[in-house]
Amino acid sequence: MFKKIVLSLAVLTLIPLTAYSQVSGTIAGTVVDKETGDPLPGVNITVDGTFRGANTDIDGFFRILNMPAGGYTVRAAFIGYREMVIQDINVSVDHTT
């Protein structure tokens, strides 16, 4: 009887985690110099209207996890470069955009 109760509690605890993972997606990409094609490490990536963002790694790659599904505007800012704004980024549930 005790094992059934513990198993039931464990299953009930995991249900909200699986439900949460089904309402969000990921924004990811690589930032490179337009002229040389070299990756740009340390670029600040922000999502307008949220407190979410990321910095690019040594290979210019970034990933912003757990974005609610919807449309967003993403900004990339780096010293010495003009700010890049990409509008209408559509995040889908359980997908990487």
C-alpha positions, 0 to 999 in steps of 0.5 A: 500500500505504501509503495502505491502511495509513493508511486502515485505521489511521484507521478502526480509530481511529474505531471506539472513538469511535462505540462510546463514543457509543452507550452514553451519553445526556444530561440537560438542562432549564431551571430557572425560578422556580415563581411568576414563571416567570423563568429562574434562572441559576447553579443548581447541578445534580448527579447523585447517585452521580456526579461529574457536574453542571452550572450553568444558563446565563443562560436557566436551561438546563443540559446534562449530557453523556455520562451512562451509560444508567440511572436517576438522581436529580438535585438542583437547589440555589440560594441562597434557594430550597429544594433540588429533588430529582427521582428516577427520571430514566431516561437512554437511549442517544443520547437527551436526557432 
